[in-house]
Amino acid sequence: MSFKRRAWLTLGAVVLGGGGVVSYAVASPSSGGDAVGQAKRPVKVFSLALKGTAAGKRELPRTETQQFSLVGVTWTGVTRKLDGRAQVRTRSLETGEWSAWRDLEVNTDPLEDPEPDMRGASEPLWVGPSDGIQAQVLHEDGSAAALPPGLKMSLVDPGVVTNAEAKAAAAEPAGFVAEPAAFAADVTPTPTPTPTATATTPTPRPSTVPKPDIVSRAQWGADESLSPDPSEYNPDVKAVFVHHTDGAEYSCADSAAIVRGIYAYHTTPIDKGGNGWNDIGYNFLVDKCGTIFEGRKGGVDLPVLGAHTYGWNRESAGVAVLGDYATAGASNAALASVARIAAWKLGQYNLDPATTVQLKSGATQTNYMGTSFTAGNLYTFQRISAHRDGYNSQCPGDGLYAQLPTIRAWASGPVQGLKVASVGGAALSGSTYYTKGAISVKWSATTPGSLIKSFELLVDGKVVATAAGTATSANATLAAGSHTVAVRAVHQSGKTTATAALTVVADTTAPVFTANPTLSLRTGTVNTTAVPVTLGWKATDDKALKETRLTSPQTAVFGPTWTANNRTSNSGTASTWSLTAYDVAGNYRTASAAYTPVILQETSAVKTGTWTARSSTSYLGGKSYSSGSKGASLSWTFTGRSASWVVSRASTSGQAYVYVDGVKVSTIDLKSSTTLYRQAIWTKTWSSSAKHTVKIVVVGTSGRPTVTTDGLVYIK
């Protein structure tokens, strides 16, 4: 027996109505097994006959079954279809709690040329370490009719790996998770037979893409005595069919045990509780962590004839993802590994995973979507297809089926979703980056790094740095000037894609102050500790000015177009005003100047005419001069570059003339609807410091002749 005894994949649940018969295991534990918990525990399969109860569900005592982790249902008559929906629930070995009812997939691919003694069988269901089980069949009409003849539960204990297997697994590349060392035992493993050579055994072919790491049958613990038949081979591999195996949530540390359990369920002789098939049907299995397991024997690099997709096995390979994906999708790690193994197998025959192919049907049937096939005719398939595309099965589940386009894109290339995430060492202004020279370009891609050969950093179209496919950044130093920078990804297939080119300017020239910091008096309220001033400057850059920062005696940040800012300054104290101009690349230059605002009280002025002294805390220094006499004047002489006249204002305030160095320059009206004190009402600034005289003269305005002055402020 070879191809006709074969393993079949798991489908989604088939819901067929309510009602049913509850049955439970009554057989004694299989003899000769080791006690639960002992280290030496080989793979075991034992069968329990099922009997229906009159009513209700019966829980089993813990002692009625041995430890198992995978279950299946078999019945008499290999061609007989199970009328209804088979369900099981199991009791956790760890917690003692019963699980919810779970469907067993019974609508499996038919056998080709079945032998008379073979039984109908469900797909195996991973349930995790358990010690009790119940089963029921829900019939379409809701009746509690008799169960199918010879209904039995197959319980599989996947055992633990041996020391030799654990050591071999430990030597595997990253990604394979060995079972806990505490369960390893010094058990001599069954020798692995060499596949029987035949005249049709092909020669391994090189692939256009790298071979992924694969956990061998010896490493996951296959008992090769269960599969003595020689392997059969196809001429080539034209397509890959994707499956799922169903089952409960699992830990990746249990993945090897799950594979052993499926293998044991399929290959254990019928009289010992198995299906009696000659090998596991899938060519490869992948867990949710991305570990790839060798499935059907015969050589992973050869076109081994599998038993996974009825009618299409002669021209394909089958990859099953461990788990149930009826609704949720598979992990990215699993998708990446399916893409890698599919690309590698198809690459052995120079086939692009993103293309289509015509396959010859080996059976007359209808697929899950209702498409009919006739044996011997050609039909078009995607190179990477699903089980449901070829057979009437829900497999690999809606969740995983929706992810097949992603698998094809990742397997075929080019790299998907490539984009520059950031340019370190550079600042963005508009659409241009500016740097002093050294940059670190970071990128991202949706294609996993395991499918990418390399990344290349391009400057002006030339490769300046190469990084591994798992890398996310590369560095370069740019010469002064403007450059284009891009990232190119090289897929393992050799296909390339690149990001849009960025403009990056390397700039080492610092900004220039074309006008150093200057301080000028401005109008506003004057206090002895806060004189209103305007800070002025002008900075430019040959590329792009970013900002100017005031660092002393105060701090502030100004945009690139700013040339002035209103501030206040302490009087009587010399202050150094320091500004630093930065360009976008990070180059900078500092300019500083020291200024001292000085308050000249009215008593320091040379006066003519009649002036009356007034006292109030509202005046500068507590005193001021007031006069309503036409022609009365006050004169201040100083050496400086800016001056402001400080007065009080009210509704009765009059007008005054202002003379600078003997020349009348302004007529100032001090009238205000509200009373104001210490107001710098008139200012003048010169380009440089020099000796000046400022004189104010009372106009003697009719009805409001009074002028009250608080003094003069100048900057030296």
Buried (B, 14 or more C-beta within 10 A) or exposed (E): EEBBBBBBBBBBBBEBEEBBBBBBBEBEBBEEBBEBEEEEBBBBBBBBEBEBBEEEEEEBEEEBBBBBBBBBBBBEBBEEEBBBBBBBBBBBBEEEEBBEBBBBBBBBBBBBEBEEEBBBBBBBBBBBBBBBBBBBBBBEEEEBBEBBEBBBBBBBBBBBBBBBBBEBBEEBEEBBBBBEEEBBBEBEBBEBEEBEEEEEBBEEBEBBBBBBBBBBBBBBBBBBEBBEBBBBBBEBBBBBBBBBBBBBEBEBEBBBBBBBBBBBBBBBEBEBBBBBBBBBBBBBBBBBBBBBBBBBBBBBBBBBBBBBBBBBBBBBBBBBBBBBBBEEBBBBBBBBBBBBBBBBBBBBBEBBBBEEBEBBBBBEBEBBEEEEBEEEEEBEBBBBBBBBBBBBBBBBBBBBBEBBEBBBBBBBBBBBEBEBEBBEBBBEBEEBBBBBBEBBBBBEBEBBBBBBBBBBBBBBEEEBBEBEBEBBBBBBEBEEEBBEBBBBBBBBBEBBBBBEBBEBBBBBEBBBBEEBBBBBBBEBBBEEEBBBBBBBBBBEBEBBBBBBBBBEBBEEEBEBEBEBBEBBBBBEEEBEBBBBBBBBBBBBBBBBBEBBBBBBBBBEBEBBBEBEEBEEEBBBBEBBBBBBBEEBBBBBBBEBBBBBBBBBBBEBBBBBBBBBEEEEEEEBBBEBEEEBBBBBBBBBBEEEBEEBBBBBBBBBBEEBBBBBBBBBBBBB
